[in-house]
Amino acid sequence: MLEVHPPHEPIHGWRDFFIHLTTITIGLVIALSLEGCVEWRHHRHLVHEAEAGLQIEIKANAKEVQGALDDVQKELDVLKQDAVG
């Protein structure tokens, strides 16, 4: 949570007002930029975790599909032998 504090001394003119406003603006921009960088790094970490999980799942699915294809080929061989003999 970002908090903006009022000035400790009274503002005595437009110059003081704009200096105070500029100071607040720069502080907020810095704080929001830092928060954005932290969020960006967090999201990148989540992306890497998701990619790793997907790679593991793809490899497992490929093995499962290959096993199913091997089973289909065995069944085809049995059916060919039954049809011939």
BELHUVEN-V445375 format. One record per pair of residues at least 24 apart in sequence whose ideal C-beta (glycine too) atoms are under 6 Angstrom apart, sorted by sequence separation. I is the first residue (numbers start at 1). GAP is how many residues later the second one is. D is the distance in Angstrom with one decimal. If there is no record, write none. Layout:
# BELHUVEN-V445375
I_GAP_D / I_GAP_D
This chain:
# BELHUVEN-V445375
2_29_5.7
